[in-house]
Amino acid sequence: MDRMIMERVAKAAHFALNEEEIERYCKDFDELFNRLNMIDGAPEGEGHGVNPLEVGDVLRDDVPGIFFDPYELLKDMKTYENYVRGPRVL
């Protein structure tokens, strides 16, 4: 990372960096970026990911439907015009 970019990043982050810190951080970021570039060059695993378990399509089609009769569910509850009644809120 060059000095101008480091100064802009420090200004945007509201960091007051002195000359020594700017030089040190430029060097540290260059080293970090070089290591990240090494990862980009790593060979890809053919069909192997990082997850030890195979993950398939876990989603299902959403099919609307009524599984329970609503009136059967409400028959033992205190209702008022088919609305469930709860405690009064002040």
All heavy atoms as an XYZ file, in Angstrom:
733
protein
N       0.856     -1.164      0.000
C       0.000      0.000      0.000
C       0.903      1.229      0.000
O       1.845      1.298      0.778
C      -0.884     -0.032      1.249
C      -1.788      1.155      1.365
S      -2.907      1.078      2.763
C      -4.034     -0.156      2.238
N       0.609      2.164     -0.862
C       1.482      3.329     -0.907
C       1.083      4.358      0.148
O       0.046      4.286      0.780
C       1.520      3.936     -2.311
C       0.203      4.548     -2.742
O      -0.756      4.506     -1.966
O       0.134      5.071     -3.868
N       1.950      5.301      0.328
C       1.821      6.288      1.401
C       0.547      7.132      1.251
O      -0.132      7.419      2.229
C       3.063      7.162      1.381
C       3.063      8.224      2.408
C       4.354      9.053      2.307
N       4.399     10.002      3.361
C       4.763      9.710      4.603
N       5.114      8.501      4.909
N       4.762     10.638      5.523
N       0.230      7.523      0.030
C      -0.928      8.386     -0.195
C      -2.230      7.674      0.217
O      -3.093      8.268      0.858
C      -0.994      8.801     -1.664
C      -2.051      9.842     -1.943
S      -1.960     10.475     -3.621
C      -2.808      9.203     -4.512
N      -2.357      6.402     -0.129
C      -3.556      5.650      0.235
C      -3.641      5.495      1.753
O      -4.704      5.642      2.350
C      -3.580      4.278     -0.466
C      -3.751      4.470     -1.970
C      -4.695      3.405      0.085
C      -3.654      3.199     -2.773
N      -2.486      5.212      2.394
C      -2.475      5.064      3.848
C      -2.903      6.357      4.533
O      -3.662      6.349      5.501
C      -1.086      4.633      4.328
C      -0.979      4.462      5.826
S      -2.155      3.280      6.530
C      -1.546      1.773      5.850
N      -2.463      7.483      4.024
C      -2.852      8.771      4.604
C      -4.347      9.016      4.426
O      -5.016      9.520      5.332
C      -2.039      9.900      3.971
C      -0.596      9.904      4.408
C       0.246     10.923      3.674
O      -0.255     11.546      2.702
O       1.422     11.096      4.055
N      -4.890      8.651      3.266
C      -6.330      8.823      3.027
C      -7.159      7.916      3.933
O      -8.186      8.325      4.467
C      -6.654      8.561      1.564
C      -6.125      9.662      0.653
C      -6.352      9.374     -0.796
N      -7.754      9.188     -1.106
C      -8.214      8.635     -2.211
N      -7.368      8.224     -3.128
N      -9.504      8.510     -2.426
N      -6.708      6.663      4.105
C      -7.421      5.727      4.982
C      -7.378      6.231      6.423
O      -8.385      6.211      7.133
C      -6.816      4.307      4.868
C      -7.347      3.392      5.957
C      -7.097      3.723      3.501
N      -6.221      6.700      6.871
C      -6.083      7.219      8.233
C      -6.975      8.437      8.440
O      -7.624      8.577      9.484
C      -4.626      7.559      8.522
N      -7.052      9.285      7.443
C      -7.898     10.477      7.555
C      -9.370     10.082      7.613
O     -10.135     10.616      8.418
C      -7.644     11.408      6.375
C      -8.423     12.694      6.451
C      -8.100     13.612      5.282
C      -8.920     14.881      5.378
N      -8.675     15.775      4.253
N      -9.777      9.124      6.771
C     -11.176      8.688      6.775
C     -11.554      8.005      8.093
O     -12.685      8.104      8.548
C     -11.425      7.735      5.607
N     -10.594      7.315      8.729
C     -10.847      6.621      9.994
C     -10.612      7.539     11.192
O     -10.749      7.105     12.323
C      -9.950      5.399     10.100
N     -10.256      8.797     10.928
C      -9.983      9.778     11.984
C      -8.834      9.328     12.879
O      -8.893      9.447     14.101
C     -11.235     10.068     12.818
C     -12.370     10.595     12.016
N     -12.398     11.885     11.541
C     -13.514     10.009     11.583
C     -13.513     12.069     10.860
N     -14.211     10.943     10.873
N      -7.774      8.779     12.263
C      -6.563      8.401     12.971
C      -5.503      9.447     12.691
O      -5.283      9.841     11.543
C      -6.020      7.051     12.495
C      -6.847      5.872     12.917
C      -6.975      4.780     12.081
C      -7.474      5.834     14.141
C      -7.713      3.684     12.456
C      -8.223      4.740     14.533
C      -8.343      3.666     13.682
N      -4.827      9.889     13.734
C      -3.702     10.804     13.572
C      -2.436      9.966     13.636
O      -2.019      9.543     14.711
C      -3.718     11.863     14.668
N      -1.852      9.684     12.474
C      -0.652      8.859     12.409
C       0.565      9.736     12.170
O       0.526     10.660     11.363
C      -0.769      7.833     11.273
C      -1.917      6.842     11.349
C      -1.914      5.946     10.109
C      -1.844      6.011     12.600
N       1.637      9.416     12.883
C       2.883     10.137     12.627
C       3.631      9.439     11.489
O       3.184      8.414     10.971
C       3.740     10.250     13.891
C       4.121      8.900     14.454
O       4.273      7.933     13.715
N       4.276      8.836     15.772
N       4.771      9.996     11.104
C       5.529      9.475      9.955
C       5.959      8.023     10.167
O       5.867      7.200      9.260
C       6.765     10.346      9.709
C       6.458     11.770      9.304
C       5.717     11.833      7.983
O       6.077     11.074      7.067
O       4.780     12.632      7.870
N       6.421      7.711     11.367
C       6.891      6.357     11.656
C       5.750      5.345     11.551
O       5.911      4.259     10.995
C       7.483      6.320     13.068
C       8.012      4.967     13.479
C       8.507      5.003     14.922
O       9.201      5.966     15.297
O       8.185      4.047     15.649
N       4.566      5.710     12.051
C       3.411      4.806     11.996
C       2.942      4.594     10.560
O       2.593      3.475     10.174
C       2.267      5.365     12.849
C       2.539      5.321     14.330
C       1.493      6.063     15.145
O       0.915      7.047     14.638
O       1.264      5.650     16.292
N       2.965      5.649      9.773
C       2.555      5.522      8.370
C       3.473      4.550      7.641
O       3.014      3.653      6.932
C       2.533      6.900      7.676
C       1.378      7.746      8.228
C       2.404      6.745      6.170
C       1.365      9.175      7.729
N       4.776      4.692      7.843
C       5.734      3.796      7.195
C       5.543      2.352      7.666
O       5.554      1.419      6.854
C       7.167      4.256      7.469
C       7.528      5.571      6.822
C       7.426      5.520      5.307
O       7.791      4.489      4.718
O       6.979      6.523      4.719
N       5.359      2.174      8.971
C       5.195      0.820      9.512
C       3.922      0.174      8.993
O       3.913     -0.981      8.588
C       5.180      0.867     11.042
C       5.166     -0.517     11.669
C       5.215     -0.469     13.162
N       3.903     -0.034     13.639
C       3.695      0.683     14.722
N       4.703      1.094     15.452
N       2.477      1.020     15.094
N       2.815      0.929      8.976
C       1.547      0.368      8.499
C       1.578      0.080      7.002
O       0.987     -0.896      6.544
C       0.375      1.280      8.844
C       0.083      1.336     10.328
C      -0.297      2.513     10.942
C       0.190      0.203     11.131
C      -0.568      2.569     12.291
C      -0.074      0.248     12.479
C      -0.445      1.432     13.058
O      -0.711      1.478     14.396
N       2.252      0.913      6.228
C       2.395      0.639      4.791
C       3.112     -0.690      4.590
O       2.691     -1.523      3.783
C       3.159      1.760      4.095
S       2.201      3.254      3.834
N       4.191     -0.902      5.349
C       4.952     -2.141      5.251
C       4.094     -3.334      5.688
O       4.066     -4.373      5.025
C       6.197     -2.046      6.112
C       7.058     -3.267      6.089
C       8.241     -3.102      7.032
C       8.912     -4.457      7.214
N       9.752     -4.492      8.380
N       3.369     -3.184      6.815
C       2.522     -4.276      7.322
C       1.423     -4.634      6.331
O       1.148     -5.817      6.111
C       1.906     -3.896      8.667
C       2.917     -3.849      9.803
O       4.045     -4.369      9.617
O       2.585     -3.297     10.863
N       0.792     -3.630      5.734
C      -0.273     -3.911      4.772
C       0.268     -4.547      3.500
O      -0.382     -5.418      2.917
C      -1.086     -2.648      4.448
C      -2.173     -2.377      5.443
C      -2.021     -1.391      6.403
C      -3.349     -3.114      5.422
C      -3.018     -1.152      7.329
C      -4.349     -2.875      6.341
C      -4.187     -1.896      7.303
N       1.440     -4.132      3.066
C       2.058     -4.781      1.903
C       2.304     -6.262      2.180
O       2.029     -7.117      1.338
C       3.378     -4.093      1.535
C       3.157     -2.850      0.707
O       2.086     -2.760      0.069
O       4.049     -1.991      0.693
N       2.817     -6.562      3.360
C       3.065     -7.962      3.727
C       1.756     -8.747      3.780
O       1.669     -9.872      3.293
C       3.760     -8.015      5.084
C       4.163     -9.403      5.501
C       4.893     -9.385      6.836
O       5.648     -8.423      7.098
O       4.693    -10.339      7.600
N       0.720     -8.136      4.337
C      -0.585     -8.799      4.423
C      -1.153     -9.055      3.031
O      -1.631    -10.159      2.742
C      -1.557     -7.939      5.231
C      -2.986     -8.443      5.342
C      -3.036     -9.728      6.157
C      -3.869     -7.389      5.955
N      -1.086     -8.072      2.152
C      -1.620     -8.240      0.799
C      -0.844     -9.309      0.028
O      -1.425    -10.070     -0.748
C      -1.608     -6.920      0.033
C      -2.586     -5.907      0.560
C      -2.291     -4.561      0.561
C      -3.820     -6.302      1.070
C      -3.186     -3.631      1.044
C      -4.724     -5.380      1.551
C      -4.403     -4.042      1.548
N       0.466     -9.372      0.230
C       1.263    -10.407     -0.429
C       0.849    -11.793      0.038
O       0.780    -12.733     -0.754
C       2.755    -10.182     -0.182
C       3.287     -8.997     -0.954
O       2.718     -8.608     -1.969
N       4.359     -8.408     -0.459
N       0.587    -11.949      1.318
C       0.134    -13.249      1.824
C      -1.237    -13.614      1.277
O      -1.503    -14.772      0.958
C       0.111    -13.245      3.342
C       1.493    -13.232      3.941
C       1.462    -13.323      5.420
N       2.819    -13.202      5.939
C       3.153    -13.442      7.180
N       2.230    -13.828      8.034
N       4.383    -13.309      7.574
N      -2.111    -12.638      1.169
C      -3.437    -12.902      0.608
C      -3.336    -13.280     -0.872
O      -4.104    -14.111     -1.352
C      -4.359    -11.704      0.804
C      -4.770    -11.423      2.245
C      -5.577    -10.135      2.326
C      -5.564    -12.578      2.824
N      -2.416    -12.685     -1.583
C      -2.209    -13.050     -2.993
C      -1.709    -14.479     -3.123
O      -2.009    -15.159     -4.106
C      -1.241    -12.084     -3.665
C      -1.894    -10.759     -3.979
O      -3.108    -10.683     -4.133
N      -1.095     -9.715     -4.056
N      -0.936    -14.958     -2.150
C      -0.492    -16.356     -2.180
C      -1.687    -17.295     -2.084
O      -1.724    -18.334     -2.730
C       0.459    -16.640     -1.007
C       1.843    -16.096     -1.217
S       3.069    -16.463      0.080
C       2.254    -17.408      1.285
N      -2.687    -16.923     -1.300
C      -3.885    -17.754     -1.170
C      -4.629    -17.816     -2.494
O      -5.155    -18.860     -2.870
C      -4.797    -17.215     -0.050
C      -4.116    -17.380      1.306
C      -6.144    -17.925     -0.055
C      -4.848    -16.734      2.451
N      -4.666    -16.703     -3.226
C      -5.321    -16.698     -4.537
C      -4.660    -17.681     -5.492
O      -5.321    -18.249     -6.360
C      -5.298    -15.298     -5.156
C      -6.248    -14.345     -4.467
O      -7.184    -14.826     -3.792
O      -6.055    -13.120     -4.600
N      -3.370    -17.910     -5.330
C      -2.661    -18.812     -6.218
C      -2.739    -20.271     -5.802
O      -2.224    -21.138     -6.494
N      -3.368    -20.566     -4.671
C      -3.464    -21.953     -4.207
C      -4.360    -22.752     -5.146
O      -5.345    -22.228     -5.685
C      -4.018    -21.995     -2.797
N      -4.043    -24.028     -5.358
C      -4.888    -24.839     -6.244
C      -6.247    -25.096     -5.604
O      -6.359    -25.210     -4.389
C      -4.100    -26.140     -6.398
C      -3.216    -26.200     -5.214
C      -2.922    -24.781     -4.836
N      -7.236    -25.150     -6.444
C      -8.584    -25.404     -5.950
C      -8.761    -26.891     -5.727
O      -8.255    -27.711     -6.483
C      -9.622    -24.907     -6.956
C      -9.618    -23.409     -7.120
C     -10.719    -22.967     -8.067
O     -11.649    -23.743     -8.323
O     -10.625    -21.845     -8.555
N      -9.493    -27.238     -4.671
C      -9.809    -28.637     -4.442
C     -10.880    -29.058     -5.432
O     -11.887    -28.366     -5.604
N     -10.677    -30.144     -6.084
C     -11.625    -30.557     -7.102
C     -12.818    -31.230     -6.443
O     -12.760    -32.393     -6.060
C     -10.942    -31.470     -8.100
C      -9.762    -30.762     -8.745
C      -9.263    -31.500     -9.948
O      -9.955    -32.383    -10.458
O      -8.153    -31.171    -10.375
N     -13.869    -30.472     -6.270
C     -15.083    -31.007     -5.683
C     -15.054    -31.072     -4.172
O     -15.998    -31.504     -3.547
N     -13.959    -30.644     -3.566
C     -13.857    -30.681     -2.119
C     -13.887    -29.261     -1.588
O     -13.086    -28.421     -1.981
C     -12.567    -31.363     -1.666
C     -12.454    -32.769     -2.168
N     -13.262    -33.771     -1.697
C     -11.645    -33.323     -3.086
C     -12.939    -34.899     -2.309
N     -11.962    -34.644     -3.177
N     -14.794    -29.024     -0.673
C     -14.861    -27.716     -0.042
C     -14.277    -27.794      1.358
O     -13.615    -28.756      1.725
N     -14.550    -26.791      2.140
C     -14.053    -26.775      3.506
C     -15.048    -27.403      4.474
O     -14.722    -27.642      5.615
C     -13.731    -25.336      3.954
C     -12.585    -24.778      3.152
C     -14.944    -24.444      3.846
N     -16.242    -27.678      4.020
C     -17.255    -28.278      4.873
C     -17.112    -29.796      4.836
O     -17.182    -30.395      3.764
C     -18.655    -27.865      4.394
C     -19.723    -28.181      5.400
O     -19.479    -28.863      6.389
N     -20.913    -27.670      5.164
N     -16.938    -30.459      5.998
C     -16.756    -31.908      5.976
C     -18.035    -32.675      5.639
O     -17.984    -33.826      5.245
C     -16.286    -32.231      7.395
C     -16.799    -31.120      8.216
C     -16.813    -29.916      7.328
N     -19.184    -32.039      5.789
C     -20.452    -32.674      5.458
C     -20.959    -32.142      4.135
O     -20.851    -30.949      3.852
C     -21.495    -32.398      6.541
C     -21.128    -32.848      7.955
C     -22.191    -32.387      8.930
C     -20.982    -34.348      8.010
N     -21.521    -33.009      3.349
C     -22.068    -32.556      2.075
C     -23.350    -31.778      2.330
O     -24.229    -32.221      3.068
C     -22.354    -33.735      1.164
C     -22.877    -33.267     -0.163
C     -22.636    -34.265     -1.258
O     -21.810    -35.155     -1.080
O     -23.293    -34.129     -2.285
N     -23.437    -30.626      1.741
C     -24.610    -29.777      1.911
C     -25.390    -29.809      0.616
O     -24.886    -29.449     -0.443
C     -24.209    -28.324      2.254
C     -25.426    -27.446      2.373
C     -23.402    -28.300      3.540
N     -26.624    -30.260      0.712
C     -27.479    -30.300     -0.467
C     -28.504    -29.183     -0.401
O     -28.426    -28.277      0.440
N     -29.452    -29.251     -1.270
C     -30.530    -28.267     -1.281
C     -31.425    -28.539     -0.082
O     -32.144    -29.535     -0.038
C     -31.323    -28.377     -2.584
C     -32.322    -27.251     -2.737
O     -32.240    -26.270     -1.968
O     -33.180    -27.353     -3.623
N     -31.366    -27.660      0.914
C     -32.129    -27.883      2.134
C     -33.460    -27.140      2.119
O     -34.222    -27.217      3.065
C     -31.319    -27.471      3.382
C     -30.111    -28.349      3.541
C     -30.918    -26.016      3.304
N     -33.711    -26.421      1.057
C     -34.964    -25.678      0.964
C     -36.029    -26.548      0.312
O     -35.746    -27.396     -0.523
C     -34.761    -24.397      0.149
C     -33.729    -23.423      0.702
C     -33.575    -22.248     -0.243
C     -34.139    -22.939      2.081
N     -37.236    -26.314      0.709
C     -38.344    -27.039      0.105
C     -39.277    -26.028     -0.539
O     -39.231    -24.842     -0.225
C     -39.090    -27.861      1.150
C     -39.698    -27.012      2.248
C     -40.551    -27.846      3.183
N     -40.957    -27.082      4.335
C     -41.912    -26.165      4.355
N     -42.564    -25.877      3.256
N     -42.218    -25.515      5.451
N     -40.117    -26.489     -1.423
C     -41.100    -25.603     -2.015
C     -42.120    -25.212     -0.962
O     -42.574    -26.044     -0.166
C     -41.819    -26.296     -3.173
C     -40.897    -26.502     -4.357
O     -39.943    -25.719     -4.482
O     -41.147    -27.439     -5.133
N     -42.452    -23.951     -0.928
C     -43.429    -23.456      0.027
C     -44.813    -23.631     -0.583
O     -45.178    -22.936     -1.536
C     -43.159    -21.988      0.342
C     -43.995    -21.481      1.496
O     -44.574    -22.316      2.216
O     -44.044    -20.258      1.694
N     -45.546    -24.579     -0.059
C     -46.882    -24.861     -0.566
C     -47.878    -24.478      0.515
O     -47.920    -25.104      1.579
C     -47.035    -26.356     -0.927
C     -48.420    -26.637     -1.461
C     -45.976    -26.778     -1.918
N     -48.655    -23.424      0.293
C     -49.619    -23.026      1.320
C     -50.718    -24.074      1.462
O     -51.113    -24.730      0.500
C     -50.178    -21.696      0.810
C     -49.924    -21.705     -0.649
C     -48.717    -22.567     -0.877
N     -51.169    -24.209      2.673
C     -52.242    -25.159      2.910
C     -52.706    -25.070      4.356
O     -52.020    -24.526      5.216
N     -53.862    -25.573      4.622
C     -54.405    -25.589      5.977
C     -54.248    -27.010      6.500
O     -54.789    -27.957      5.943
C     -55.886    -25.159      5.985
C     -55.999    -23.722      5.490
C     -56.466    -25.313      7.379
C     -57.434    -23.234      5.375
N     -53.471    -27.151      7.565
C     -53.213    -28.463      8.124
C     -54.138    -28.773      9.295
O     -54.341    -29.915      9.635
C     -51.757    -28.578      8.553
C     -50.807    -28.396      7.402
C     -50.088    -27.222      7.241
C     -50.658    -29.389      6.459
C     -49.228    -27.064      6.181
C     -49.787    -29.246      5.387
C     -49.079    -28.071      5.247
N     -54.636    -27.727      9.943
C     -55.534    -27.902     11.082
C     -56.785    -27.063     10.843
O     -56.728    -25.983     10.271
C     -54.869    -27.437     12.377
C     -53.584    -28.157     12.679
C     -52.359    -27.558     12.450
C     -53.609    -29.446     13.186
C     -51.180    -28.218     12.729
C     -52.436    -30.120     13.468
C     -51.220    -29.500     13.238
N     -57.872    -27.545     11.330
C     -59.116    -26.782     11.248
C     -59.047    -25.653     12.282
O     -58.940    -25.909     13.475
C     -60.312    -27.694     11.533
C     -61.626    -26.950     11.445
O     -61.685    -25.918     10.747
O     -62.597    -27.410     12.084
N     -59.065    -24.383     11.850
C     -58.926    -23.281     12.797
C     -60.035    -23.267     13.852
O     -59.790    -22.920     15.000
C     -58.970    -22.032     11.935
C     -59.201    -22.449     10.542
C     -59.176    -23.922     10.479
N     -61.217    -23.658     13.488
C     -62.320    -23.640     14.458
C     -62.127    -24.728     15.509
O     -62.482    -24.541     16.670
C     -63.652    -23.797     13.733
C     -63.923    -22.634     12.810
C     -63.828    -22.775     11.440
C     -64.212    -21.369     13.321
C     -64.041    -21.703     10.587
C     -64.423    -20.294     12.482
C     -64.337    -20.466     11.118
O     -64.535    -19.398     10.291
N     -61.515    -25.830     15.117
C     -61.225    -26.895     16.077
C     -60.164    -26.426     17.079
O     -60.232    -26.744     18.260
C     -60.749    -28.154     15.331
C     -60.499    -29.342     16.200
C     -61.762    -29.916     16.836
O     -62.858    -29.764     16.272
O     -61.624    -30.512     17.912
N     -59.196    -25.653     16.618
C     -58.156    -25.136     17.504
C     -58.699    -24.078     18.456
O     -58.243    -23.961     19.593
C     -57.005    -24.537     16.690
C     -56.185    -25.508     15.852
C     -55.205    -24.741     14.972
C     -55.445    -26.490     16.738
N     -59.675    -23.307     18.017
C     -60.196    -22.212     18.834
C     -61.309    -22.641     19.777
O     -61.700    -21.856     20.644
C     -60.720    -21.090     17.922
C     -59.672    -20.350     17.095
C     -60.357    -19.390     16.131
C     -58.711    -19.608     17.989
N     -61.809    -23.849     19.665
C     -63.006    -24.228     20.422
C     -62.792    -24.220     21.933
O     -63.713    -23.911     22.676
C     -63.524    -25.588     19.959
C     -62.730    -26.759     20.454
C     -63.370    -28.048     20.031
C     -62.558    -29.189     20.655
N     -63.118    -30.448     20.409
N     -61.591    -24.513     22.434
C     -61.347    -24.547     23.873
C     -60.713    -23.269     24.403
O     -60.335    -23.203     25.574
C     -60.452    -25.744     24.221
C     -61.135    -27.067     23.949
O     -62.370    -27.123     24.096
O     -60.438    -28.028     23.588
N     -60.579    -22.256     23.562
C     -59.968    -20.995     23.984
C     -61.042    -19.956     24.226
O     -62.130    -20.016     23.662
C     -59.011    -20.477     22.909
C     -57.824    -21.312     22.664
S     -56.783    -20.468     21.451
C     -55.637    -21.742     21.074
N     -60.683    -18.965     25.060
C     -61.572    -17.824     25.244
C     -61.451    -16.950     24.004
O     -60.376    -16.428     23.702
C     -61.150    -16.998     26.456
C     -61.603    -17.516     27.766
C     -61.201    -16.505     28.811
C     -61.954    -16.755     30.092
N     -61.591    -15.796     31.112
N     -62.489    -16.854     23.252
C     -62.453    -16.049     22.034
C     -63.602    -15.059     22.033
O     -64.614    -15.222     22.717
C     -62.568    -16.926     20.772
O     -63.791    -17.645     20.818
C     -61.406    -17.884     20.674
N     -63.428    -14.022     21.260
C     -64.468    -13.036     21.026
C     -64.493    -12.815     19.525
O     -63.529    -12.307     18.949
C     -64.144    -11.743     21.782
C     -65.099    -10.621     21.468
C     -66.386    -10.616     21.994
C     -64.723     -9.575     20.640
C     -67.257     -9.591     21.703
C     -65.574     -8.548     20.347
C     -66.855     -8.563     20.879
O     -67.729     -7.544     20.599
N     -65.563    -13.217     18.902
C     -65.719    -13.141     17.445
C     -64.521    -13.777     16.734
O     -63.946    -13.208     15.815
C     -65.922    -11.698     16.995
C     -67.203    -11.074     17.518
C     -67.376     -9.634     17.070
O     -66.508     -9.110     16.332
O     -68.381     -9.044     17.466
N     -64.122    -14.958     17.199
C     -63.022    -15.762     16.668
C     -61.642    -15.122     16.832
O     -60.691    -15.519     16.162
C     -63.254    -16.143     15.205
C     -64.365    -17.155     15.067
O     -64.598    -17.958     15.981
N     -65.065    -17.126     13.957
N     -61.501    -14.138     17.719
C     -60.204    -13.582     18.084
C     -59.848    -14.129     19.461
O     -60.690    -14.195     20.350
C     -60.244    -12.048     18.142
C     -60.356    -11.411     16.785
C     -61.576    -10.927     16.329
C     -59.251    -11.281     15.966
C     -61.695    -10.353     15.083
C     -59.357    -10.698     14.727
C     -60.580    -10.231     14.292
O     -60.677     -9.651     13.054
N     -58.597    -14.495     19.659
C     -58.150    -14.984     20.968
C     -58.027    -13.806     21.897
O     -57.427    -12.778     21.562
C     -56.802    -15.724     20.827
C     -56.306    -16.187     22.180
C     -56.920    -16.898     19.880
N     -58.596    -13.979     23.087
C     -58.542    -12.891     24.070
C     -57.413    -13.155     25.040
O     -57.198    -14.262     25.483
C     -59.858    -12.818     24.819
C     -61.015    -12.504     23.890
C     -62.263    -12.343     24.638
N     -62.302    -10.959     25.106
C     -63.346    -10.402     25.686
N     -64.429    -11.110     25.903
N     -63.318     -9.164     26.067
N     -56.688    -12.110     25.362
C     -55.593    -12.184     26.317
C     -55.813    -11.215     27.445
O     -56.882    -10.579     27.532
N     -54.855    -11.115     28.335
C     -55.007    -10.170     29.450
C     -55.031     -8.733     28.947
O     -54.455     -8.404     27.907
C     -53.778    -10.441     30.321
C     -52.801    -11.092     29.425
C     -53.592    -11.818     28.388
N     -55.685     -7.907     29.681
C     -55.811     -6.497     29.330
C     -54.477     -5.778     29.533
O     -53.800     -5.988     30.520
C     -56.875     -5.876     30.215
C     -57.410     -4.575     29.705
C     -58.553     -4.154     30.557
N     -59.731     -4.798     30.000
C     -60.928     -4.244     30.029
N     -61.119     -3.118     30.644
N     -61.952     -4.859     29.487
N     -54.092     -4.974     28.579
C     -52.852     -4.188     28.668
C     -53.229     -2.764     28.984
O     -54.071     -2.164     28.339
C     -52.087     -4.256     27.326
C     -50.821     -3.425     27.407
C     -51.771     -5.683     26.952
N     -52.561     -2.213     30.007
C     -52.873     -0.835     30.405
C     -52.096      0.156     29.631
O     -51.054      0.116     29.249
C     -52.627     -0.651     31.904
C     -53.484     -1.533     32.791
C     -53.068     -1.318     34.226
C     -54.949     -1.217     32.610
